[in-house]
Amino acid sequence: MSRVFAYCRVSTADQKTQNQRDEIKSAGFAIETHRLVEETISGSVAAKARPGFLKLIERMETGDVLVVTKLDRLGRNAMDVRATVERLANAGVRVHCLALGGVDLTSPAGRMTMQVIAAVAEFERDLLIERTRSGISRAKEAGKRFGRPPSLTVQERGRVIERLFSGAGISELAREFKTTRQTIMRIRQAAAQAPQK
């Protein structure tokens, strides 16, 4: 007879797993306390790196069933979720996701669902990258500067160059202009590489 386990995860200590436990119970699963693993860890942490999830996997055997309320309990990254489900399937463990109508993710229909979800996640990621690049290009065309603003004004940089040519030291100028030695050295390097008029 199949043993049924449940995995409940929250991201922060101020969140509770009670809602997940209630959903699992309402779906008709009576999970014994020692087969319920609750964990407080970010979904961005791969399932294989979560202490509670690893203990759960060690206890599960072929024919067992793992119940989760949503796919994001297994992870936020579609590739990580897919790898986790495949690992469990290879161990003979079925994975039931309540949010997907209780579909067994290790069944043919479940695998197809996982592929569709992974494809949509990849598509969304590609769209996000495309929108980000487009936004950066528009901002650059509009004259937006990226990165940290310069620590010294154009006039201050000019005075630094004058002082460097008159023999002032790097540390002395850094103290005088209340900046770092690296900034003074970058100004010196830029001045040395600038075309002579």
Secondary structure, DSSP 8 states (H G I E B T S, - for coil): ---EEEEEEESSTT--SHHHHHHHHHTT----GGGEEEEE--TTS-GGG-HHHHHHHHH--TT-EEEESSGGGT-SSHHHHHHHHHHHHHTT-EEEEGGGTTEETTSHHHHHHHHHHHHHHHHHHHHHHHHHHHHHHHHHHTT---SS--SS-HHHHHHHHHHHHTT--HHHHHHHTTS-HHHHHHHHHHHHHS---
